[in-house]
Amino acid sequence: MEDAKFADFPREVVWHIFTLAAQSSTSTCKILCLVNSWCYRLLIQYLFTTAILPDSVSIDKFLSVVSPHAKLDGDKTITSLSQGAFQWKPHQPSESVRNLWMLRSHSRIWKMMALCCNAEHIAMEQDSFRLLIGDTPAFRSWLQMPEYQPLIGRRDRPLQMLVVDADTLWNKDILGARKQGHESLPAIDITHICLAAQGSMLYNNRMLNTSHFPRLTHFAIPLYLCGGTFFRARLETQRVALTRLLDNSTLQMLVCILVHSSDKDLAWEWVRDMRRKYTSAYLVEPSGCGLQEEWENEVRGGETVWERATKYTQKVMEAGSPVNT
């Protein structure tokens, strides 16, 4: 065995060893991708599990890399693996994306969603989100989109979405597409939505309307309180909208994210009152880190906002008056 050469190992074994190494760390994967052409083709997919694209330039670079163009025919190692015991099949890197953070995507949203067909967690801006959920042939015609823009087919995986700059128009139906009987295929697969607002958000029936997301089970929204009698009066005007949302039997969790710690007393009082009838009402404080950092921690296996809300709400229900820290 000491005299065995690397080339003597079955290629399926080599592939398995390299795959485990590539999955162990991003730096190892980068090194292995530089070994030779077939290592690159086998392992490049593992570099794309989580894609962070902060602007339109990075999105264009990403598209130039992942767009189908590589020809695998003629590579003996690739051919051997595809016919071997592991039945390895070549994948485009975009098919390996599970977590996608993209800003300034604009009309690129359709191409990104079509290419990243296996993504499970996606963060985007409100404008892109509204383009996505309004996706119909009539809407594309109105935008004068080129014919080569790919249509987004029905997805095998449900989506967990973060809207990074939401306001009360986050779910506005562009051109009334859904009223015309058209429904966006991506939208019906969205099961989790988290709204991150740049300013205060006043709840109303339209803003809390989730009827066009029939598979939605988890919904998180920021909770901005004003304090004092003004807040109490305003909360009463919003209670109808919140109650209508909580009456949705398919919604398992409505998480209100407490933005200001100074509002903790009122927030605790509110969630205790709501949970007398609605056990799907939850409260949670921010994690304390930036929005992108928090999202990355969650998608890489950290504690999710839903898990934190469950623990925090349990603490609220069991404790007395909160102590602001």
C-alpha positions as CSV (number, residue, x, y, z in Angstrom):
1,M,0.0,0.0,0.0
2,E,3.0,2.3,0.7
3,D,3.9,2.1,-3.0
4,A,0.4,3.0,-4.2
5,K,0.2,6.1,-6.4
6,F,-2.6,8.6,-6.3
7,A,-3.5,7.6,-9.9
8,D,-4.1,4.0,-8.7
9,F,-7.1,4.9,-6.5
10,P,-10.5,4.4,-8.1
11,R,-11.7,7.7,-9.4
12,E,-15.0,7.4,-7.4
13,V,-12.9,7.2,-4.2
14,V,-10.9,10.2,-5.2
15,W,-14.1,12.1,-5.9
16,H,-15.6,11.2,-2.6
17,I,-12.4,12.3,-0.7
18,F,-12.2,15.6,-2.6
19,T,-15.9,16.2,-2.0
20,L,-15.6,15.8,1.7
21,A,-12.6,18.1,1.8
22,A,-14.4,20.7,-0.3
23,Q,-17.3,20.7,2.1
24,S,-15.1,21.0,5.2
25,S,-14.2,24.6,4.5
26,T,-14.3,27.3,1.8
27,S,-10.6,27.8,1.8
28,T,-9.9,24.1,1.2
29,C,-12.5,24.1,-1.6
30,K,-10.8,27.1,-3.3
31,I,-7.4,25.3,-3.2
32,L,-8.8,22.1,-4.6
33,C,-10.5,24.0,-7.4
34,L,-7.1,25.2,-8.5
35,V,-5.6,21.6,-8.7
36,N,-6.7,20.9,-12.3
37,S,-9.7,21.3,-14.6
38,W,-11.6,18.3,-13.5
39,C,-11.2,19.2,-9.8
40,Y,-12.6,22.6,-10.6
41,R,-15.6,21.1,-12.5
42,L,-16.3,18.7,-9.7
43,L,-16.0,21.0,-6.7
44,I,-16.8,24.5,-7.9
45,Q,-20.4,24.0,-6.9
46,Y,-19.5,23.9,-3.2
47,L,-18.2,27.5,-3.4
48,F,-21.7,28.7,-4.3
49,T,-23.7,27.3,-1.4
50,T,-24.1,30.8,0.1
51,A,-23.8,33.7,-2.4
52,I,-23.5,37.3,-1.1
53,L,-24.1,39.8,-3.9
54,P,-24.3,43.3,-2.4
55,D,-24.7,45.3,-5.6
56,S,-25.5,45.1,-9.3
57,V,-21.8,44.8,-10.3
58,S,-21.4,41.6,-8.2
59,I,-24.6,40.2,-9.6
60,D,-23.4,40.7,-13.2
61,K,-20.1,39.0,-12.3
62,F,-22.0,36.2,-10.7
63,L,-24.1,35.7,-13.8
64,S,-21.1,35.7,-16.0
65,V,-19.6,32.8,-14.0
66,V,-22.7,30.7,-13.4
67,S,-24.6,31.1,-16.7
68,P,-24.5,27.7,-18.6
69,H,-21.5,27.8,-20.8
70,A,-19.0,25.1,-19.7
71,K,-18.7,22.0,-21.9
72,L,-17.8,18.9,-20.0
73,D,-17.7,16.6,-23.0
74,G,-14.4,15.0,-23.8
75,D,-13.0,15.1,-20.2
76,K,-12.1,11.4,-19.5
77,T,-12.3,11.8,-15.7
78,I,-15.7,13.5,-15.9
79,T,-16.9,10.9,-18.3
80,S,-15.6,8.1,-16.0
81,L,-17.3,9.5,-12.9
82,S,-20.6,10.0,-14.7
83,Q,-20.6,6.4,-15.7
84,G,-19.2,5.0,-12.4
85,A,-20.8,3.7,-9.3
86,F,-21.6,7.1,-7.9
87,Q,-23.4,8.2,-11.1
88,W,-22.0,11.7,-10.7
89,K,-23.8,14.2,-12.9
90,P,-22.3,17.6,-13.7
91,H,-24.1,20.6,-12.2
92,Q,-24.0,24.3,-13.0
93,P,-22.7,26.2,-9.9
94,S,-26.0,28.2,-9.7
95,E,-27.8,25.0,-9.0
96,S,-25.8,24.6,-5.8
97,V,-26.9,27.9,-4.4
98,R,-28.9,27.4,-1.2
99,N,-28.6,30.8,0.3
100,L,-28.7,34.0,-1.7
101,W,-28.3,37.6,-0.6
102,M,-28.7,40.0,-3.5
103,L,-29.2,43.8,-3.6
104,R,-29.8,46.0,-6.6
105,S,-30.9,43.1,-8.7
106,H,-33.8,45.0,-10.4
107,S,-34.8,43.2,-13.7
108,R,-32.1,40.6,-13.1
109,I,-34.3,39.1,-10.5
110,W,-36.0,36.7,-13.0
111,K,-32.7,35.4,-14.4
112,M,-31.3,35.0,-10.9
113,M,-34.3,33.1,-9.6
114,A,-34.4,30.9,-12.7
115,L,-30.7,30.0,-12.4
116,C,-30.7,29.6,-8.6
117,C,-33.5,27.1,-8.8
118,N,-32.6,25.3,-5.5
119,A,-32.2,28.3,-3.3
120,E,-34.0,28.0,0.0
121,H,-33.1,31.3,1.7
122,I,-33.2,34.6,-0.3
123,A,-32.7,38.2,0.9
124,M,-33.6,41.0,-1.5
125,E,-34.9,44.6,-1.6
126,Q,-38.6,45.5,-1.7
127,D,-38.5,46.6,-5.4
128,S,-37.1,43.3,-6.5
129,F,-39.5,41.4,-4.3
130,R,-42.5,43.2,-5.8
131,L,-41.2,42.4,-9.3
132,L,-41.0,38.8,-8.3
133,I,-44.4,38.3,-6.9
134,G,-46.0,40.3,-9.8
135,D,-44.4,38.0,-12.4
136,T,-46.9,37.5,-15.2
137,P,-46.6,37.6,-19.0
138,A,-48.7,40.7,-19.1
139,F,-46.5,42.4,-16.5
140,R,-43.4,41.5,-18.5
141,S,-45.0,42.9,-21.6
142,W,-45.7,46.1,-19.8
143,L,-42.1,46.4,-18.8
144,Q,-41.0,45.6,-22.4
145,M,-38.8,42.8,-21.1
146,P,-36.6,41.0,-23.8
147,E,-38.0,37.7,-24.9
148,Y,-34.9,35.9,-23.7
149,Q,-35.6,36.6,-20.0
150,P,-36.2,33.1,-18.5
151,L,-39.5,32.2,-17.0
152,I,-39.4,31.0,-13.4
153,G,-40.8,27.5,-13.2
154,R,-42.5,25.7,-10.3
155,R,-39.8,25.1,-7.6
156,D,-39.2,21.9,-5.8
157,R,-38.1,23.8,-2.6
158,P,-40.1,26.2,-0.5
159,L,-38.6,29.7,0.0
160,Q,-37.7,31.7,3.0
161,M,-37.6,35.3,2.1
162,L,-36.1,38.4,3.8
163,V,-37.2,41.8,2.5
164,V,-34.4,44.1,3.7
165,D,-36.0,47.5,3.2
166,A,-39.7,46.9,3.6
167,D,-42.4,49.5,4.1
168,T,-46.2,49.4,4.0
169,L,-46.1,48.8,0.2
170,W,-43.9,45.7,0.4
171,N,-46.7,43.4,-1.0
172,K,-48.4,45.9,-3.3
173,D,-49.8,44.0,-6.3
174,I,-48.2,45.7,-9.4
175,L,-50.7,46.2,-12.2
176,G,-53.3,44.2,-10.3
177,A,-51.8,41.0,-11.9
178,R,-53.4,38.6,-9.3
179,K,-56.8,40.2,-9.7
180,Q,-56.6,39.1,-13.3
181,G,-56.4,35.5,-12.3
182,H,-52.6,35.2,-12.7
183,E,-50.6,33.9,-9.8
184,S,-46.8,34.1,-9.5
185,L,-45.3,30.6,-9.3
186,P,-42.5,31.7,-6.9
187,A,-45.0,33.4,-4.6
188,I,-47.0,30.2,-3.9
189,D,-43.9,28.5,-2.7
190,I,-43.0,31.1,-0.1
191,T,-43.4,29.7,3.4
192,H,-41.4,32.2,5.5
193,I,-41.3,36.0,5.1
194,C,-39.3,38.4,7.3
195,L,-39.7,42.1,6.9
196,A,-36.9,44.4,7.9
197,A,-38.0,48.1,7.8
198,Q,-35.9,51.2,7.4
199,G,-38.4,53.3,9.4
200,S,-41.6,53.0,11.4
201,M,-44.3,50.8,10.0
202,L,-48.0,51.4,10.7
203,Y,-50.0,48.2,10.4
204,N,-53.2,48.1,8.4
205,N,-55.3,45.5,6.6
206,R,-53.5,46.0,3.2
207,M,-50.0,46.0,4.7
208,L,-50.8,42.7,6.6
209,N,-52.5,41.1,3.6
210,T,-50.8,37.7,3.0
211,S,-53.6,36.1,1.0
212,H,-51.5,35.8,-2.1
213,F,-49.0,33.6,-0.2
214,P,-51.2,30.6,0.5
215,R,-48.3,28.5,1.8
216,L,-47.1,31.1,4.2
217,T,-46.6,29.6,7.7
218,H,-44.1,32.1,9.3
219,F,-44.3,35.9,9.1
220,A,-42.0,38.3,11.0
221,I,-42.6,42.1,11.1
222,P,-40.9,45.0,13.0
223,L,-42.8,46.4,16.0
224,Y,-42.4,50.1,16.4
225,L,-44.1,51.5,19.5
226,C,-44.5,55.2,20.5
227,G,-45.2,54.7,24.2
228,G,-47.9,56.3,26.3
229,T,-51.5,56.9,25.6
230,F,-50.8,57.7,21.9
231,F,-49.4,54.2,21.3
232,R,-52.3,52.6,23.2
233,A,-54.9,54.4,21.0
234,R,-53.0,53.6,17.8
235,L,-52.6,49.9,18.8
236,E,-56.4,49.6,19.1
237,T,-56.7,50.8,15.5
238,Q,-54.2,48.2,14.4
239,R,-55.6,45.4,16.5
240,V,-58.2,44.6,13.9
241,A,-55.6,44.1,11.2
242,L,-53.4,42.0,13.4
243,T,-56.4,39.9,14.6
244,R,-57.4,39.2,11.0
245,L,-53.9,38.0,10.2
246,L,-53.8,35.8,13.3
247,D,-57.1,34.3,12.3
248,N,-55.4,32.7,9.4
249,S,-55.3,29.0,10.3
250,T,-52.3,28.2,8.1
251,L,-50.1,30.9,9.8
252,Q,-48.1,29.1,12.5
253,M,-46.0,32.1,13.7
254,L,-46.5,35.8,13.6
255,V,-43.3,37.3,15.1
256,C,-43.2,40.9,16.1
257,I,-39.6,42.1,16.3
258,L,-39.2,44.7,19.1
259,V,-37.1,47.5,17.6
260,H,-36.6,49.8,20.6
261,S,-35.8,48.4,24.0
262,S,-37.5,51.4,25.6
263,D,-40.8,49.9,24.4
264,K,-40.3,46.6,26.1
265,D,-43.0,47.1,28.8
266,L,-45.7,47.8,26.3
267,A,-44.5,45.1,24.0
268,W,-44.6,42.5,26.8
269,E,-48.1,43.6,27.7
270,W,-49.2,43.4,24.1
271,V,-48.0,39.9,23.4
272,R,-49.4,38.5,26.7
273,D,-52.8,40.0,25.8
274,M,-52.7,38.6,22.2
275,R,-51.6,35.1,23.3
276,R,-54.7,34.8,25.5
277,K,-56.5,33.9,22.2
278,Y,-53.7,33.5,19.6
279,T,-50.9,31.2,20.5
280,S,-49.3,32.0,17.1
281,A,-48.4,35.5,18.3
282,Y,-44.7,35.8,19.2
283,L,-42.3,38.6,20.3
284,V,-38.5,38.8,20.0
285,E,-35.8,41.3,20.4
286,P,-33.2,42.0,17.7
287,S,-30.1,39.7,17.8
288,G,-27.8,42.7,18.2
289,C,-25.8,42.3,15.0
290,G,-26.3,43.8,11.6
291,L,-29.0,42.5,9.3
292,Q,-26.7,40.8,6.8
293,E,-24.6,39.2,9.6
294,E,-27.7,38.0,11.3
295,W,-29.1,36.5,8.0
296,E,-25.7,34.8,7.3
297,N,-25.6,33.3,10.8
298,E,-29.1,31.9,10.4
299,V,-28.6,30.3,6.9
300,R,-25.2,28.8,8.0
301,G,-26.9,26.9,10.8
302,G,-27.2,29.4,13.6
303,E,-30.3,30.1,15.6
304,T,-33.2,31.4,13.5
305,V,-35.5,34.3,14.3
306,W,-38.3,31.8,14.7
307,E,-36.3,29.8,17.3
308,R,-35.3,32.9,19.2
309,A,-38.9,34.2,19.2
310,T,-40.1,30.9,20.7
311,K,-37.7,31.1,23.5
312,Y,-38.2,34.8,24.1
313,T,-42.0,34.6,24.2
314,Q,-41.8,31.7,26.6
315,K,-39.7,33.8,28.9
316,V,-42.2,36.7,28.6
317,M,-45.1,34.5,29.5
318,E,-43.3,33.0,32.5
319,A,-41.7,36.3,33.8
320,G,-43.1,39.3,35.6
321,S,-42.6,42.9,34.5
322,P,-39.5,43.2,32.1
323,V,-36.3,44.9,33.3
324,N,-34.9,47.1,30.5
325,T,-31.2,46.6,29.9
